[in-house]
Amino acid sequence: MASEIEVRVEKFNNLKEAGKNPFEITKFDQTHHTDEAKALYDEFEAQLLGDRPEVDVEGLEEQDARAKKKADYEERRAIMDAKPINVSVAGRMMFKRVMGKASFMSLRDLKGNIQVYVARDAIGEEPYADFKKSDVGDIYGVEGYLFRTMTGEVSVHANKITLLSKSLQPLPEKFHGLTDTEIRYRQRYIDLICNPEVKDTFVKRSQIIKEIRNFLDARNFMEVETPMLVSNAGGAAARPFETHYNALDEDVKLRISLELYLKRLIVGGLERVYEIGRVFRNEGVDTRHNPEFTLMELYQAYTDYEGMMELTESMFRYLAQKVLGTTKFKYGDIELDFGKPFERMTMNDAIKKYAGIDFDTVKSDEEAKALAKEHHIEFEDRHTKGDIVNLFFEEFCEKNLIQPTFIMDHPLAISPLTKRKPDDPEKVERFELFINTWEMCNAYSELNDPIDQRERFAAQDAAFEAGDEEANHTDEDFLNALEIGMPPTGGIGYGIDRLVMLLTNSASIRDVLLFPTLKNIN
């Protein structure tokens, strides 16, 4: 017995032999998407029938009520058909029901589904015979006029149908669809066809990025592009991917951050710059991490981390309102409120609140390590007090940060590119925004002292030699740029994928990446 794929291939071969090869068609003039067609009909119907009362069948026997409703429908239909709304729609056939001389199919395009009424007498005997042999998954162009069925569904009465592409493989079973998570990620094209909510997520992702650009453009930021292949992958604590550039016979790395090149542009006088682009980190994969992800970084001259806090809070509130239509929305079972002022808390105050330890009173690395042992916090010999503070924060505080909260004033040891606080040189002017326990962004008052920066790069080089594979390395060209002179600057980096997860109520980063990283199974 032939498989379904073999049957479909045979149908295609028969079409080809009959001179009806759909793959030879190069275009179809699509005048409307499905949602546009439905809205157009509703609007026109309201104009023509707006004052017409609903049929009254109260007190009638069931048979008489049906007859009266049918007569009213036919009158309404006649009024609408007298001024037909002609449309050309195109999409994938998701359902077909053949009923002798007339059939129905459901056509799905980018914007939704619409029912199509296909009658032999309207499209012709031969095209109708071909249509009866068609398969769910085939792509059709339909020319016809709009009408409303007795059940109230706006539909297209086909005058002509054109097979635009033959589907040689069956789609997943219609009642359960594509539910295997692994297959959904590996074959995203099928996922998008079978699960409309997935398509909606990626449409919304595009809208989020568009609105980010609108927000920043209104603040006179300039969008730029910087190199992905770099000799020194700095700007973040992460292991880079390494490759070899044959033409120059040089080892290079894929960027882990956008920071150092964007700061060079601030030195060059561009004042307000941002980039939305892919970065690559050679790390594990989980629900919030993918080795290849989208990062946005922006830098603004003549401001500091306070200015970045204002910008961030305003942008997140703007995005929620523009994309979701509200500043209150749910992620899972949690209601998040972007309308209220975001809470602000220093890292030490957060640890004091959630772990009961005041690191402002801890004076040495040894004392910090003793506290770590006491609280079963794992650390390495090379770790300093600043590292221990961060480990305590990760263990005791992050899980409690649900509503938008700025965590400020990080230890100097974990912030090699950040300005010190003038009144507390062990800390820096830095913040991270946490929402739903997730870190959503990381911002600094940028370090612009080249002498201090060189010392911190040296400390990072030493940390790398001591075994920290995520440490930064000295970047001589960046130091040269700082020596030319960089104005006081505020900078920030946002994980776009995590932001999309939040605004689309998605459980995993893979749900918001069209093609997430997966292990090759071939």
N, C-alpha and C positions, 0 to 999 in steps of 0.2 A: 504494500500500500504506500502510495506516494506521501511524502511529508507535506506539511502546509507550505513550506518554502518552495518545494518542488512544484506544487500546484500553482503558486503565485508566479514562479518563473515561467511555467508553461503558458499561463495567461498572458504574460508580457510578450513572450515569443509569438503568440497568436496575434496580438495587437500589432507587433512589428511586421509580421508577414502580411497583414491586411493594410499596411501603410498608415498605421495609427500610433506610431512610436511616440509616447508622451515625452521622452527625453529629447526629442528634436524641437519641442516648443521652447522658444527663447524668452517669452514675456507674456504677461497677462495684465490688462489694465484694471487694476483694483481701485474702485472709486470710494469704497467705504470699508472700515473695519466693522466688526459685528456690533460693538457697543454704539458706534456712530449711527449705524443703520437703525437700530432699535430706538435710539433717542430721536432720530429724525421722524420716524413713524409716530412715536408718542406725541411729539410736538405738533405734527400735521393733523393727527387725529383730534387733538384737543382743540385745534382751530376750527375744524369742520364739524365736530360732534360735541363740542364743549357744553352746549346748552341742552343737549338731548337727554331727557331723563332716562334712568335705568328702567328696564321693563318690569312691570309689577305683575307678579304671578301669585300673589297672596290669595289663598282660598281656592285655587284651582287644583283639579286632579293632576296627578303626576304627569300623565300623558298629555293633558292640555297645557300644562306648564312648560313641558319640553317643546311642544309645538309652538307656543308663543315665543319662547326664547329663541327658537330657531328662526322664526319669521323676523324677529327683531335683529338677530345677527345678520341675516341676509340683507335686510334693509341697510344696516350700518356698512356692511361689506360693499354693497352696491354704490353707496355714497363715496366711500374711499376709493374703490376701483375706478370710478369715473375720472379721478385725477391720480393716476398711478405714480408711485414713487419708484423710479427705476434705479437699481443698484447693481454693482458688480462686486462680489465678494470672493475671497479665495482663502483656502485653508485646508486643514487635514480632516478627512472624514473620520469621526470618532464613533459613529453609530449609523446603522442602516437597517431599515425595515421595509421589505418589499411586499407589496400587496396588489398583485395582479397588474393592472394598468396604471397604478399610481404608487409611489413609494415616498418614504421620508428618509432624510439623512441629517445628522448633526455635524455641522462644520465648525472647526475650532481654528481661530487665528490668534494673533498677538493679544487681542483685547477681550476674547471670550468665545462663546459659542452662539450659533444661530441655527435654527431649524430650517431645512430646505425641503420644499414640496416638489417632487419630481414626477411629472405625469407624462405618459407616453405621447398623448395627443399634443402636448405642448412642446416637447423637445424632439419628437420624431421617433419612429419605430426602431431604427438601427441604433441611434445613440442610447435609447432606452434599454435595448437588449444588451449593449455593452455595459451600461451602468449596473444592470442586474448581476453581472459577472464581477463587478468591482469588489474590492476588499477594504475592510476597515484599515485605516492607515494611509490609503491613497490620498493624494493631494488634488483638489479640484478647484477650478474657477467656475463661478456660477453667475450668470447674467439673468436678471428677472426683476420682478416688482415685489414690494413689500405688502403683506396683509397680516391680519390677525386671525388665528384659528378660533374655533368655537370655545376652545379651552382657555383662550386668552393669550396665547403665545405669539409674539411677533415673529413672522417667518418670511422666507423668500419663496415666491412662486417662480420656479425656474422656467425660463424660456430657452435657455441654452446652457449646457454644462460641458466643461472641457477638462479631460484628465490631464493634469499638468505634470504629475510624477507618480510612478508606480511603486508602492511599498512592497518590497520583496521579502520582508520579514514581518511576522505578526507582532503586534503590540502585546504587552502583558494582558492577562485576563481582566476584562473590564470591571468586574465587581470588586476586585481586590487591588487592581492596579500594580504599580511597581512599589513594593514595600521592602525588599531586601536592601538594607542600608548600603552594603558594599557595592552592589550593582548600581544603585542610585548614584553614588559618587563616581564610579568608573564610567558609567554610561549616562552622563548628565543630560545628553540630548533626549534620551527616553524619559528620564525623570521630568524634564521640562514639558514633554508632551503629555505625560500621564497624570502629573500632579500640578494642577493650576496654581496652588498656593506656593509652590517652589518658584514658578515664574514670577509670581507677585513679589516674592522676596528680592529677586534680582532686579526687578523693575524699581523697587523701593531703594535698593542699594545705589542704583544709578541716580535716583532722585536725591538721595542724601549727599552724594559727592557733588552733584550740580548745585545744591543749596549751600554747601560749604564754600564753593567757589563764589557764589553770589554774595555770601556774607563777607568774605575776605575782599572781594572786588570793591564792595561798598566802603571798605576801610582802606582802600588804595594800596592793597597788597599786589605784588607782581608775581605771577606764576612763572617758575623757571624749571630747567632740567639740568641735572648734574650727573657725573659719570657713575655707571654701575660697576665697571671693572676698575679697580683701584690697586695701587701698590701698597697702601696702608689702610686697612679697614678699621677706622676708629669711630669714635662718637657714641659707643655703647659698650656694655659689658656682655660680649657674646663671641662665640667661636665662628669665624668666617668659613665659607667654602673657598677652596683654593683651586686654581687652574693655571694653565700655561699658555702664554701668548706666543704662538710660533713665530709670527712675523718679526717680533722684537726679541725673541728668545729670552722672555722674562716671565717669572712667576708672578701672577696677579691674584687678586681676591675679589669676590663679589661683595659689594658694600653691605654693611650691617646697619648703617645709619645714613642719614642725609646731612648730618650736622656740619661737618668740617668744611665742606664745599660751600654750603649756604652762608656760613660765617665769612668765608673769603669774599663773598659778594657784598656783605655788609661793609667789610673793609673797603671794597671798591666803590661804596657810596650808593648802593641801591636801596638802602634804608628799610624797606619792607618787602620781604620775599617769602615765598612758600613753594613747596614742591609736594605733590602727591605721587608716590612711586613705589615700586617694589623694592624690598630689601630682603636679604637672605641670611639666615642664621642657622648654623650647623648644630641644631639642637633637637630635642625630642618632639613628638607629636602628641597632643592631647586635645581636649575639647576647646581649649583657648589658644593653642599654639600650632602653627604650621611653619615649616622651615622657610617658605616663601610667602610673604605677606605684604599688605599695603600699609605704608606709613605716610603720614603727613607731618612735615616739620615746617615751622614758620619762625622767622626772626624779624624783630622790629627794633630799629635803632632808637636810642634816647628814651627807653623805658626799662622796667625791671620786672621781677617776677610778680609783683603786685599788678602791673599792667597786664601780664599774661593771665592772671587769675580773672580779672575783669573780662578780658576777651573770651576766655574759655567758658565762663558761666553764661555770658551773653550768647555765645555761639550755640552751646548745648540747648539753651532755652529756645533760641530761634529755630534750630533744627527740629525739635519736638513739635513746635507749633506748626511749622511749614509741612513737615512730613506726616505727622500724626493728627494734626488739627487740634492738639491739646498739649498742655504741659504736665498733665497727670496721665500716666499710662501704666499698664501692668507688664511686668516681665515674670512669666510663670505666675505664681500666686502672690507676688509682691507688687504693691502699687508704689511706683516711684513718682516723686513730685519735683519737677524741674522749675516750678513756678516760684517756690520759696527761695530765699537767699541760701546759697550753699554753705554748709558748716565749714569752719576753719579750725584746725587743731595742729599744734606742733607734734612732731613725731614723738618727742619725749613725753609730752602731755598725754598722748594716746596710750603710750606704754604704761604710764602712771595710772591711767583710768582703767585699762583692761588687764594689766598684769600686776599692778600694785607696786611697781618699782620706779624710783625716781633716779633716772640716769644723770640728772644734773648734779647729783651728789656723789656720783661715782667718779673717782679721780684718776684711775690707772687702768691699763689693759688687764693687769692681773686681777684686779677687783671685778672687772666686767666678766672675765672668764670664770671666776669663782661663782658668780651669779648664774652664768650659763650652766655650769655643772649642777648647781643646786636645783635649777629648773629644767634639767634634762634637755638642754638645747645643745645640739651637736655643733662643733666648730672645729677649725683647723688651727694649728700652732701659729701660722702666719697672721691670723686674724687679730685686729686691733679692737679697741673699745668701740670705735665707729661701726665696725663689722658686726660686733655683738649686738649693738643697739638695733641694727637692721634685722638681725635674726630674731630678736625678741619681738619686733614689730610684726614680722611675717607670721610668727607663731601665735601671738596673742591678739593682735589688733585687726588684721585684714578681714577676718571672718565676721567682724562686728560692724563693718562699714557698709551699710546698705544704702541709705540715702546719700545724695551727692556730698562728698566731704573732701576738702582740700587738706592733705597732710603736708605740713611745711617744715622747713628748717632741719634738713637732713644732716647727718654727720659728714664732716669734710672727707673722711677716709673713703666714702663710697660715692663721692661726687667730684671727679677729677677735672671737670670742665666748668665748675661753678664758682661764682664769687663768694668769698667768706662774708659772714655777717659782721659788720664793723664792731658790734658790741659783744660778739661771742665768736672768736676766730676758730673754735672747734666745729662750728656749724656753718652751713652755707645757705644762701638765699635760693632755695629750691622747693618745689612742691610737686606732689603727685595727686591727681584726682582719683578718688575711689568711688565707685557706684556698684551696688550689688556685689560687694566684696572684691570687685575687679579693679585693677589699676587701669585707668582709661587714658592717662597722659602723664607726661613728665616734663617739668619746666624749670628753667633757671633764670637768675640774673647771670648772664654769661660772663665767664672769666675773660677779661681783656688785658690782663697784665702778663706780658710775654715771659718775664722772669719767673713769676709764680707758676705759670703754665709749664715752663721747662722743668721746674722742680717736681711738679706733679706727674709729668710724663715719666721722669726718671723713677719716681716711686712706682708707677705702673709697670715700667720695664722690670723693676726689681720683683714686683709681685708675679709677673709672668715667669721670671727665672725661678721663683720659689714654687711654681706649680699652678698658678692661676691662669688657665688657658683663655679666660675671658677678659684678661687685662688689656688695656690700651697700650699702644706703642708710641714712642716719640715720632711726631710728624714734623719734620724740619720745615717743609714748605708752609704748613699752617703756622708754625712759630714765626717764620719770616713775615707772613701776613700780619700777625699780631704786632710784630715789631714796626711795621709800616704804620699801624695804629688803627684800632677798632673802637668806635664810640661805645658808650654804655648801651647795652643791648639786652632785651628780653627774648628768650627763645623757648620753644615748646615742641614736643613730638606727640602725635596722637596715633593710636592703633585704629585704623579705619575699620578693619574687619570686626574688631570687638565692639566698636560703636554701632556698626550695622547689626550685629547680633542683638544688641540691647534694643534698638529701635524696631526690629522685626520679630522680637520674641523668639529668637532662634537658640536652640540648646547647645549647638556646637559650631565652632569656626568653620567646619566643613560644610555646614548648611548655608554659609554666606560666601563661600569660594566656589566659583563655577567648576573649577577643576583642581580640587585639593590634592596635596601630595599623598600618594599611595604606593605601597610596595609593588614593584613590578612582578606580575605572576606569570609572565610568558617564559 
